[in-house]
């Protein structure tokens, strides 16, 4: 297996002539299917076998998620910020929303 830059990808796919390649249609654009077909590769469609293992978290990742969503720390931060925008005709953009959240975090020590 090797990684390719976006510029080198078309040539790398062209080198797969006559080889079997499996592509996940839920995760890949039609460009890959077209490029592989044009290259003469045998294209199979199947779910990415790495999806479930990547979704399974180890104990360290689970603990980090719990800490990040602890209501005393960060999980409850969006609520006051969302309430503050209620009824506004021009709600904040992403940058302003983040700024508000950071301000609330500083005020509350969360």
C-alpha distances in whole Angstrom, upper triangle without the diagonal:
4,7,10,14,16,17,15,13,16,15,11,12,15,13,12,16,17,14,14,12,14,15,17,20,22,19,18,20,22,20,17,19,21,18,17,20,21,18,19,16,18,17,18,19,19,19,16,16,15,18,21,19,19,22,24,25,26,29,29,27,30,33,32,32,35,36,35,37,40,43,45,42,40,40,43,43,42,46,48,46,46,50,51,49,51,54,52,52,49,47,45,42,39,39,43,42,40,43,45,43,42,46,47,45,47,50,49,47,44
4,7,10,13,14,11,11,14,13,10,12,14,13,13,17,18,16,16,14,16,16,18,21,22,19,18,20,21,20,16,19,21,18,17,20,21,18,20,17,19,19,20,21,21,21,17,18,17,20,22,21,20,23,25,26,27,30,29,28,31,33,32,32,36,36,35,37,40,43,44,41,39,40,43,42,42,45,47,45,45,49,49,48,50,52,51,51,48,45,43,40,37,37,41,40,38,41,43,41,41,45,45,43,45,49,48,46,43
4,7,10,12,9,9,12,12,9,12,15,14,14,18,20,18,18,15,16,16,18,20,21,17,16,18,20,18,15,18,20,17,16,20,21,18,21,18,20,19,20,21,21,20,17,18,17,19,22,21,19,22,24,25,26,30,28,27,30,32,30,30,34,34,33,35,38,41,42,39,37,37,40,40,39,42,44,42,42,46,46,45,47,49,47,47,44,42,40,36,33,34,38,37,35,37,40,38,38,41,42,40,42,46,45,43,41
4,6,8,6,6,9,9,7,10,13,12,14,17,20,18,18,16,17,16,18,20,21,18,16,17,18,16,14,17,18,15,15,19,19,17,19,18,20,19,21,21,22,22,19,21,19,21,24,24,22,25,27,28,29,33,31,29,32,35,32,32,36,37,34,37,40,42,44,41,38,39,42,40,39,43,45,42,42,46,46,45,47,49,47,47,43,41,39,36,33,34,37,37,35,38,40,39,38,42,43,41,43,46,46,45,42
4,5,5,6,10,10,10,12,14,15,16,19,23,21,22,19,20,18,20,21,22,18,16,17,19,16,14,18,19,16,17,20,20,18,21,20,23,21,23,23,24,24,21,23,21,23,26,25,23,26,29,29,31,34,32,30,33,35,32,32,36,36,34,36,39,42,43,40,37,38,41,39,38,42,43,41,41,44,44,43,45,47,45,44,41,39,37,33,31,31,35,35,33,35,38,37,36,40,41,40,41,45,45,43,41
4,5,5,8,10,10,11,14,15,16,19,22,21,21,18,19,17,19,19,20,17,14,14,16,13,12,16,16,13,15,18,18,17,20,19,22,20,22,22,23,23,21,23,22,22,26,26,24,26,29,30,32,35,33,31,34,36,33,33,37,37,34,36,40,41,43,40,37,37,40,39,37,41,42,39,39,43,43,41,43,45,43,42,39,37,35,31,29,30,34,34,32,34,37,36,36,40,41,40,41,45,45,44,41
4,6,7,8,10,11,13,14,17,19,22,22,23,20,21,20,22,22,23,20,17,16,18,14,14,17,17,14,16,19,17,16,20,20,23,22,24,24,26,26,24,26,25,26,30,30,27,30,33,34,35,39,37,34,37,39,37,36,40,40,38,40,43,45,47,43,40,41,43,42,40,44,46,42,42,46,46,44,46,48,45,44,41,40,38,34,32,32,36,36,35,37,40,39,39,42,44,43,44,47,48,47,44
4,6,6,6,9,10,11,13,16,19,19,20,18,20,18,21,22,23,20,17,17,18,14,13,17,16,13,14,17,16,14,18,17,20,20,22,23,25,25,23,25,24,25,29,29,27,29,32,33,35,38,37,34,37,40,37,37,41,41,39,41,44,46,48,45,42,42,45,44,42,46,48,45,45,49,48,46,49,50,48,47,44,43,41,37,35,35,39,39,37,40,43,41,41,45,46,45,46,50,50,48,46
4,5,5,6,9,10,11,14,17,16,17,14,16,15,17,18,20,17,14,14,14,11,10,13,13,10,11,14,14,12,15,14,17,16,19,19,21,21,19,22,21,22,26,26,24,27,30,31,33,36,35,33,36,38,36,35,39,40,37,39,43,45,47,44,41,41,44,42,41,44,46,44,43,47,47,45,47,49,47,46,43,41,40,36,34,35,38,38,36,39,42,41,41,44,45,44,46,49,49,48,45
4,5,5,6,9,10,12,16,15,17,15,16,15,18,18,20,18,15,14,13,10,9,12,11,7,9,12,10,9,13,13,16,15,18,19,21,22,21,24,23,25,28,29,27,30,32,34,36,40,39,36,39,41,39,38,42,43,40,42,46,48,50,47,44,43,46,45,43,46,49,46,45,49,49,47,49,50,48,47,44,43,41,38,36,37,40,40,39,42,44,43,43,47,48,47,49,52,52,51,48
4,5,5,6,9,11,15,15,16,15,18,17,20,21,23,21,18,17,17,13,12,14,13,10,10,13,11,9,13,13,16,17,20,21,23,25,23,25,25,27,30,30,29,32,34,36,38,41,40,38,41,43,41,41,44,45,43,44,48,50,52,49,46,46,49,48,46,50,52,49,48,52,52,50,52,54,52,51,48,46,45,41,39,40,43,43,42,44,47,46,46,49,51,49,51,54,54,53,51
4,5,5,7,10,13,12,14,12,15,15,18,19,22,19,16,17,17,14,11,14,14,10,10,13,13,10,13,12,15,15,18,19,21,22,20,22,22,24,27,27,26,29,31,33,34,38,37,35,38,40,38,38,42,43,41,42,46,48,50,47,44,44,47,46,45,48,50,48,47,51,52,50,52,53,52,51,48,46,44,41,38,39,43,42,41,44,46,45,45,48,49,48,50,53,53,51,49
4,5,5,8,11,10,11,10,12,12,15,16,19,17,14,14,14,11,8,10,10,7,6,10,9,7,10,8,12,11,14,16,18,20,18,20,21,22,26,26,25,28,30,32,34,38,37,35,37,40,39,38,42,43,41,42,46,48,50,47,44,44,47,46,44,48,50,47,47,50,51,49,51,52,51,50,47,45,44,40,38,39,43,42,41,44,46,45,45,49,50,48,50,53,53,52,49
4,5,6,10,10,13,12,15,15,18,19,22,20,17,17,16,13,11,12,11,7,7,9,8,5,8,8,12,13,16,18,21,23,21,24,24,26,29,30,29,32,34,36,38,42,41,39,41,44,42,42,45,46,44,46,49,51,54,51,48,48,50,50,48,51,53,51,50,54,54,52,54,55,54,52,50,48,47,43,41,42,46,46,44,47,50,48,49,52,53,52,54,57,57,55,53
4,6,9,9,12,12,15,16,20,21,24,22,19,19,18,16,13,14,14,11,9,12,11,7,9,9,12,14,17,19,21,23,22,23,24,26,29,29,29,32,34,36,37,41,41,39,41,44,42,42,46,47,45,46,50,52,54,51,49,48,51,51,49,53,55,52,52,56,56,54,56,57,56,55,52,51,49,45,43,44,48,47,46,49,51,50,50,53,54,53,55,58,58,56,53
4,6,5,8,8,12,13,17,18,21,20,17,18,17,15,12,12,13,10,7,10,10,7,7,6,9,10,13,16,18,20,19,20,21,24,27,27,27,30,32,34,36,39,39,37,39,42,41,40,44,45,44,45,48,51,53,50,48,47,50,50,48,51,54,52,51,55,55,53,55,57,55,54,52,50,49,45,43,44,48,47,45,49,51,49,49,53,54,52,54,57,57,56,53
4,6,9,10,13,15,19,20,23,22,19,20,18,16,14,13,13,11,8,9,9,5,5,5,8,10,14,17,19,22,21,23,25,27,30,30,30,33,35,37,39,43,43,41,43,46,45,44,47,49,47,48,52,54,56,54,51,50,53,53,51,54,57,55,54,57,58,56,57,59,58,57,54,52,51,48,46,47,51,50,49,52,54,52,53,56,57,55,58,61,60,59,56
4,7,9,13,15,19,20,24,23,21,21,19,18,16,14,15,13,10,10,11,8,6,5,6,10,13,16,19,22,21,23,24,27,29,30,30,33,35,37,39,43,43,41,43,46,45,45,48,50,48,49,53,55,57,55,52,51,55,54,53,56,58,56,55,59,60,58,59,61,59,58,56,54,53,50,48,49,53,52,51,54,56,54,55,58,59,57,60,63,62,61,58
4,6,10,13,16,18,22,21,19,20,19,18,14,14,15,13,10,11,13,10,8,5,6,8,11,14,16,19,18,19,21,23,26,26,27,29,31,34,35,39,40,38,40,43,42,41,45,46,45,46,49,52,54,52,49,48,52,52,50,53,56,54,53,56,57,55,57,59,58,57,54,52,51,48,45,47,51,49,48,51,53,51,52,56,56,54,57,60,59,58,54
4,7,10,13,15,19,18,16,18,17,17,14,12,14,14,10,11,14,11,10,6,5,6,7,11,12,15,15,16,18,20,23,23,24,27,28,31,33,37,37,35,37,41,40,39,42,44,43,43,47,49,52,50,47,46,49,49,48,50,53,51,50,54,55,53,54,56,55,55,53,51,49,46,44,46,49,48,46,50,52,50,50,54,54,52,55,58,57,56,52
4,6,10,12,15,15,13,15,14,14,10,10,13,12,8,10,13,11,11,7,6,5,6,9,10,13,12,13,15,17,20,21,21,24,26,28,30,34,35,32,34,37,37,36,39,41,39,40,43,46,48,46,43,42,46,46,44,47,50,48,47,50,52,49,51,53,52,51,49,47,46,43,40,42,45,44,43,46,48,46,46,50,50,49,51,54,53,52,49
4,7,9,12,12,11,13,13,14,11,10,13,13,10,12,15,14,14,10,8,6,5,6,6,9,9,10,13,14,17,18,18,20,23,26,28,32,32,30,31,35,34,33,36,38,37,37,41,43,46,43,41,39,43,43,41,44,47,45,44,47,49,47,48,50,49,49,47,44,43,40,38,40,43,42,40,44,46,43,44,48,48,46,49,52,51,50,46
4,6,9,8,7,10,10,11,8,8,11,12,10,12,15,14,15,11,10,7,6,5,6,8,7,10,12,13,16,17,17,19,22,25,27,31,31,28,30,33,32,31,34,36,34,35,38,41,43,41,38,37,40,40,38,41,44,42,41,44,45,43,44,46,46,45,43,41,40,37,35,37,40,38,37,41,42,40,41,45,45,44,46,49,48,47,44
4,5,5,6,9,10,12,10,10,14,14,13,15,18,18,18,15,14,10,8,6,5,5,5,9,11,10,13,15,15,16,19,22,25,29,29,26,27,31,30,28,31,33,32,32,35,37,40,38,35,34,37,37,35,38,41,39,37,41,42,40,41,43,43,42,40,38,37,35,32,35,37,36,35,38,40,38,39,42,42,41,44,46,45,45,41
4,5,5,7,8,11,9,9,12,14,13,14,17,18,18,16,15,11,10,6,7,7,9,13,14,13,16,18,18,18,22,25,28,31,32,28,29,33,32,30,33,35,33,33,36,38,41,39,36,34,37,37,35,37,40,38,37,40,42,39,40,42,41,40,39,37,36,33,31,34,37,35,35,38,39,38,39,43,42,41,44,47,46,45,42
4,6,8,10,13,12,12,15,17,16,18,21,21,22,19,18,15,13,9,9,7,9,12,13,11,14,17,16,16,19,22,25,29,29,26,26,30,29,26,29,32,29,29,33,34,37,36,32,31,33,34,31,33,37,35,33,36,38,36,37,38,38,37,36,34,33,30,28,31,34,32,31,35,36,34,36,39,39,38,41,43,42,42,39
4,7,10,12,11,12,15,16,16,18,20,20,21,19,18,15,14,11,10,8,8,12,12,10,13,16,14,15,18,21,24,27,27,24,25,28,27,25,28,30,28,28,32,33,36,34,31,30,32,32,30,33,36,34,32,36,37,35,36,38,37,37,35,33,32,29,27,29,32,30,30,33,34,33,34,37,37,36,39,42,41,40,37
4,7,8,7,8,11,12,12,14,16,17,18,16,16,13,12,10,11,10,10,14,14,13,17,19,17,18,22,24,27,30,30,27,28,32,30,28,32,33,31,31,35,37,39,37,34,33,35,35,33,36,38,36,35,38,40,37,38,40,39,38,36,34,33,30,28,30,33,32,31,35,36,35,36,39,40,39,41,44,43,43,40
4,5,6,8,9,11,12,13,15,16,18,16,17,14,14,12,14,14,14,17,18,17,20,22,21,21,25,27,30,34,33,30,31,35,33,31,34,36,33,33,37,39,41,39,36,34,37,36,34,37,39,37,35,39,40,37,38,40,39,37,35,34,33,30,28,30,33,32,32,35,37,36,37,40,41,40,43,45,45,44,41
4,5,5,6,9,10,11,12,14,16,15,15,12,13,12,14,15,16,19,20,19,23,25,24,25,28,30,34,37,37,33,35,38,36,34,38,39,37,37,41,42,45,43,39,38,40,40,37,40,42,40,38,42,43,40,41,42,41,40,38,36,36,33,31,34,37,36,35,39,40,39,40,44,44,43,46,49,48,48,45
4,6,5,6,8,10,10,12,14,14,15,13,15,14,16,17,17,21,21,21,25,26,25,26,29,32,34,38,37,34,36,39,37,35,39,40,37,38,42,43,46,43,40,39,42,41,38,41,44,41,40,43,44,41,42,44,42,41,39,37,36,33,31,33,37,36,36,39,41,40,41,44,45,44,46,49,49,48,45
4,5,5,6,8,10,10,12,11,12,10,12,11,14,15,14,18,18,19,22,24,22,24,27,30,32,36,36,32,34,37,36,34,38,39,37,38,41,43,46,43,40,39,42,41,39,42,44,42,41,44,45,43,44,45,44,43,41,39,38,35,33,35,38,37,36,40,42,40,41,45,45,44,47,49,49,48,45
4,6,5,6,9,10,11,9,10,7,9,9,12,14,15,18,19,20,23,25,24,25,29,31,34,38,38,35,36,39,38,36,40,41,39,40,43,45,48,45,42,41,44,43,41,44,46,44,43,46,47,45,46,47,46,45,43,41,40,37,35,38,41,40,39,42,44,43,44,47,48,47,49,52,52,51,48
4,5,5,6,9,10,10,11,10,12,13,16,18,19,22,23,23,27,28,27,29,32,35,37,41,41,38,39,43,41,39,43,44,42,42,46,48,50,48,45,44,46,46,43,46,48,46,44,48,49,46,47,48,47,45,43,42,41,38,37,39,42,41,41,44,46,45,46,49,50,49,51,54,54,53,50
4,5,5,6,9,9,11,10,13,14,17,19,19,22,23,23,27,28,27,29,32,34,37,41,40,37,39,42,40,39,43,44,42,43,46,48,51,48,45,44,47,46,44,47,49,46,45,49,49,47,48,50,48,47,44,43,42,39,37,39,42,41,41,44,46,45,45,49,50,49,51,54,54,53,50
4,5,5,6,5,8,7,10,12,15,17,17,20,21,22,25,26,26,28,31,33,36,39,39,37,39,42,40,39,42,44,42,43,46,48,51,48,45,44,47,47,45,48,50,48,47,50,51,49,50,51,50,49,47,45,44,41,39,41,44,43,42,45,47,46,47,50,51,50,52,55,55,54,51
4,5,5,6,7,7,11,13,16,19,19,22,24,24,28,29,29,31,33,36,39,42,42,40,41,45,43,42,45,47,45,45,49,51,54,51,48,47,50,49,47,50,52,50,49,52,53,50,52,53,52,50,48,47,46,43,41,43,46,45,45,48,50,49,50,53,53,52,55,58,57,57,53
4,5,8,10,11,14,16,20,22,22,25,26,27,31,32,31,33,36,39,41,45,45,42,44,47,45,44,47,49,47,47,51,53,55,53,50,49,51,51,49,51,54,51,50,54,54,52,53,54,53,51,49,48,47,43,42,44,47,46,46,49,51,50,51,54,55,54,56,59,59,58,55
4,6,9,10,14,16,19,22,22,24,25,27,30,31,30,33,35,38,40,44,43,41,43,46,44,43,47,48,46,47,51,53,55,53,50,49,52,51,49,52,55,52,51,55,55,53,54,56,54,53,51,49,48,44,43,44,48,47,46,49,51,50,51,54,55,54,56,59,59,58,55
4,7,9,12,15,19,22,22,24,26,27,30,31,31,33,36,38,40,44,44,42,44,47,46,45,48,50,48,49,52,54,57,54,51,50,53,53,51,54,57,54,53,56,57,55,56,58,56,55,53,51,50,47,45,47,50,49,49,52,54,52,53,57,57,56,58,61,61,60,57
4,6,9,13,15,18,18,20,22,24,27,27,28,30,32,35,37,41,41,39,40,44,42,41,45,47,45,46,49,51,54,52,49,48,51,51,49,51,54,52,51,54,55,53,54,56,55,54,52,50,49,46,43,45,49,48,47,50,52,50,51,54,55,53,56,59,58,57,54
4,7,10,13,16,17,19,21,23,25,26,27,29,31,34,36,40,40,38,40,43,42,41,44,46,45,45,49,51,54,51,49,47,50,50,49,51,54,52,51,54,56,53,54,56,55,54,52,50,49,46,44,46,49,48,47,51,52,50,51,55,55,54,57,59,58,57,54
4,7,10,13,14,16,18,19,22,24,24,26,28,31,34,37,38,35,37,40,39,38,41,43,41,42,45,48,50,48,45,44,47,47,45,48,51,48,47,51,52,50,51,52,51,51,49,47,46,43,41,43,46,45,44,47,49,47,48,52,52,51,53,56,55,54,51
4,7,10,11,13,16,17,19,21,22,23,26,29,31,35,36,33,35,38,37,36,39,41,40,40,43,46,48,46,44,42,45,45,44,46,49,47,46,49,51,49,49,51,51,50,48,46,45,43,40,43,46,44,43,47,48,46,47,51,51,49,52,55,54,53,49
4,7,9,12,14,15,17,19,20,21,23,27,29,33,34,31,32,36,35,33,36,39,37,37,40,42,45,44,41,39,42,42,40,43,46,44,42,46,47,45,46,48,47,47,45,43,42,40,37,40,43,41,40,44,45,43,45,48,48,46,50,52,51,50,47
4,6,8,11,12,14,16,17,18,20,23,26,30,31,28,29,33,32,30,33,36,34,34,38,40,43,41,38,36,39,40,38,41,44,42,41,44,46,44,45,47,46,46,44,42,41,39,36,39,42,40,39,43,44,41,43,46,46,44,48,50,49,48,44
4,6,9,8,10,13,13,14,16,20,23,26,27,24,25,29,28,27,29,32,30,30,34,36,39,37,35,33,36,37,35,37,40,39,37,41,43,41,42,44,44,43,42,39,39,36,34,36,39,37,36,39,40,38,39,43,42,41,44,46,45,44,41
4,5,6,9,10,11,12,14,18,20,24,25,22,23,27,26,25,28,30,29,29,32,35,37,35,33,31,35,35,34,36,39,38,37,40,42,40,41,44,43,43,41,39,38,35,32,35,37,35,34,38,39,36,38,41,41,39,42,45,43,42,39
4,6,7,8,10,11,13,16,18,22,23,21,22,25,25,24,27,29,28,29,32,35,37,35,33,32,35,36,35,37,41,39,38,42,44,42,43,46,46,46,44,41,40,37,35,37,39,37,36,39,40,38,39,42,42,40,43,45,44,42,39
4,6,5,6,9,10,13,15,19,20,17,19,22,22,21,24,26,25,26,29,32,34,32,30,29,32,33,32,35,38,37,36,39,41,40,41,44,44,44,42,39,38,35,32,34,37,34,33,36,37,35,35,39,39,36,39,42,40,39,36
4,6,5,6,9,12,15,18,19,16,17,21,21,19,22,24,23,23,27,29,32,30,28,26,30,30,29,32,35,34,33,36,38,37,38,41,40,41,39,36,35,32,29,31,34,32,30,34,35,32,33,37,36,34,37,40,38,37,33
4,5,5,6,10,13,16,18,15,16,19,19,18,20,23,22,23,25,28,31,29,27,26,29,30,29,31,35,34,33,36,38,37,38,41,41,42,40,37,36,34,31,33,35,33,31,35,36,33,34,37,36,34,37,40,38,37,33
4,5,5,8,10,14,15,13,14,18,18,17,20,22,22,23,25,28,31,29,27,26,29,31,30,33,36,35,35,38,40,39,40,43,43,44,42,39,37,35,32,34,36,34,32,35,36,33,34,37,36,34,37,39,38,36,33
4,6,7,10,14,14,11,13,16,16,15,18,20,19,20,23,26,28,26,24,23,27,28,27,30,33,32,32,35,37,36,37,40,40,41,39,35,34,32,28,30,33,30,28,32,33,30,30,34,33,31,34,36,35,33,30
4,6,10,13,14,11,11,15,15,13,16,18,17,18,21,24,26,24,22,21,24,25,25,27,31,30,29,32,34,34,35,38,38,39,37,33,32,30,27,29,31,29,27,30,31,28,29,32,31,29,32,35,33,32,28
4,7,10,12,9,9,13,14,13,15,18,18,18,20,23,26,24,23,21,25,27,26,29,32,31,31,34,36,36,37,40,40,41,40,36,35,33,30,32,34,31,29,32,33,29,30,34,32,30,33,35,33,32,28
4,7,8,6,6,10,10,10,12,14,15,15,18,21,23,21,20,19,23,24,25,27,30,30,30,33,35,35,36,39,39,41,39,35,34,32,29,30,32,29,27,30,31,27,28,31,30,27,30,33,30,29,25
4,6,5,6,9,10,11,12,14,16,17,18,22,23,22,21,21,25,26,27,29,32,32,32,35,37,37,38,42,42,44,42,38,36,35,31,32,34,31,29,32,33,29,29,32,31,28,31,33,31,29,26
4,6,5,6,9,10,11,12,14,15,16,20,21,20,20,20,23,25,26,28,31,31,32,34,36,37,38,42,42,44,42,38,36,35,32,33,34,31,29,32,32,28,28,31,30,27,29,32,29,27,24
4,5,5,6,9,10,11,12,14,15,19,20,18,18,18,22,23,25,27,29,30,30,33,35,35,37,41,40,42,40,37,35,33,30,30,32,29,27,29,30,26,26,29,28,24,27,29,27,24,21
4,5,5,6,9,10,11,12,14,18,19,17,16,16,20,21,22,25,27,27,28,30,32,32,34,38,37,39,37,34,32,30,27,27,29,27,24,27,27,24,24,27,26,23,26,28,26,24,21
4,5,5,6,9,10,11,12,16,17,16,16,15,18,20,21,23,26,26,27,29,31,32,33,37,37,39,37,33,32,31,27,28,30,27,25,27,27,24,24,27,26,23,26,28,25,23,20
4,5,5,6,9,10,10,14,15,14,14,14,18,19,21,23,25,26,27,29,31,32,33,37,37,39,37,34,32,31,28,28,30,27,24,27,27,23,23,26,24,21,24,26,23,21,18
4,5,5,6,9,10,14,14,12,12,12,16,17,19,21,23,23,24,27,28,29,31,35,34,37,35,31,29,28,24,25,26,23,21,23,24,20,20,23,21,18,21,23,21,19,16
4,5,5,6,9,12,14,12,11,10,14,15,16,19,21,21,22,24,26,27,28,32,32,34,32,29,27,26,23,24,25,22,20,22,22,19,19,22,21,18,21,23,21,19,16
4,6,5,6,10,11,10,10,9,13,15,16,18,20,21,22,24,26,27,28,32,32,35,33,29,28,28,24,25,26,23,21,23,23,19,20,22,20,18,21,22,19,18,15
4,5,5,9,9,8,8,9,12,13,16,17,19,20,21,24,25,26,28,32,32,34,33,29,27,27,23,24,25,22,19,21,21,17,17,20,18,15,18,19,17,15,11
4,6,9,10,7,6,7,10,11,13,15,17,17,19,21,22,23,25,29,29,31,29,25,23,23,20,20,21,18,16,18,18,14,14,17,16,13,16,18,16,14,11
4,6,8,7,6,4,8,10,11,13,15,16,17,19,21,22,23,27,27,30,28,24,23,23,20,21,21,18,16,19,18,14,16,18,16,14,17,18,16,15,11
4,5,5,6,5,8,10,12,13,15,17,18,19,21,23,24,28,28,31,30,26,25,25,22,23,23,20,18,20,19,15,16,18,15,13,16,17,14,13,10
4,5,6,4,5,8,10,10,12,14,15,16,18,20,21,25,26,29,28,24,23,24,22,23,22,19,18,19,17,14,15,17,13,12,15,15,12,13,9
4,6,7,7,9,12,12,13,15,17,18,19,22,23,27,27,30,29,26,24,25,23,23,23,20,18,19,17,14,15,16,12,11,13,13,10,10,7
4,6,7,8,11,13,13,15,17,18,19,21,23,27,27,30,28,25,23,23,21,21,20,17,15,17,15,12,12,14,11,8,11,12,9,8,5
4,6,5,8,10,12,12,14,16,17,19,20,24,24,27,25,21,20,20,17,18,17,14,13,14,13,9,10,12,10,8,12,13,11,10,6
4,6,7,9,11,12,13,15,17,18,19,23,23,26,25,21,20,20,18,19,19,15,14,16,15,11,13,15,12,11,15,16,13,13,10
4,6,6,8,10,11,12,14,16,17,20,21,24,23,19,19,20,18,19,18,14,14,16,13,10,13,14,11,10,14,14,11,13,10
4,6,6,7,9,11,12,14,15,19,19,22,21,17,16,17,15,16,14,11,11,12,10,7,9,10,7,7,11,11,10,11,8
4,6,5,6,9,10,11,13,16,16,19,18,14,13,14,12,14,13,9,9,12,9,7,10,12,9,10,14,14,13,15,12
4,5,5,6,9,10,11,15,15,19,18,14,14,16,15,17,15,12,13,14,11,10,13,13,11,12,15,15,13,16,13
4,5,5,6,9,10,14,14,18,17,14,13,16,15,16,14,11,12,13,9,9,12,11,8,11,14,12,12,14,13
4,5,5,7,9,13,12,15,14,11,10,12,12,13,10,7,9,10,7,6,10,10,8,11,13,13,13,15,14
4,5,5,7,10,11,13,13,9,10,12,12,14,12,9,11,13,10,10,13,14,12,14,17,16,16,19,17
4,5,5,9,10,14,14,11,12,15,16,17,14,12,14,15,12,12,16,15,13,15,18,17,16,19,18
4,6,8,8,12,12,9,10,13,14,15,12,10,13,13,10,11,14,13,11,15,17,15,16,19,18
4,6,6,9,9,6,7,11,12,14,11,9,13,13,11,12,16,15,14,17,19,18,19,22,21
4,6,9,10,8,11,14,16,18,15,13,16,17,14,15,19,18,17,20,22,21,21,24,23
4,6,9,9,12,15,18,19,17,15,19,19,17,18,22,21,20,23,25,24,24,27,26
4,5,6,9,12,15,17,14,13,17,17,15,17,20,19,19,22,24,23,24,27,26
4,6,10,12,16,17,15,15,19,19,17,20,23,22,22,25,27,26,27,30,29
4,6,9,12,14,12,12,16,16,15,17,20,20,20,23,25,24,26,28,27
4,7,10,11,9,9,13,13,12,14,17,17,17,20,22,22,23,25,24
4,7,8,5,6,9,10,9,12,14,14,15,17,19,19,21,23,22
4,6,5,6,9,10,11,12,14,15,17,18,20,21,23,24,23
4,6,5,6,9,10,11,12,14,15,16,18,20,21,22,20
4,5,5,6,9,10,11,12,14,15,17,18,20,21,20
4,5,5,6,9,10,10,12,14,15,16,18,20,19
4,5,5,6,9,10,11,12,14,15,17,18,16
4,5,5,6,9,10,10,12,14,15,16,14
4,5,5,6,9,10,11,12,14,15,14
4,5,5,6,9,10,10,12,14,13
4,5,5,6,9,10,11,12,10
4,5,5,6,9,10,10,9
4,5,5,6,9,10,10
4,5,5,6,8,8
4,6,5,6,5
4,6,5,7
4,6,8
4,5
4
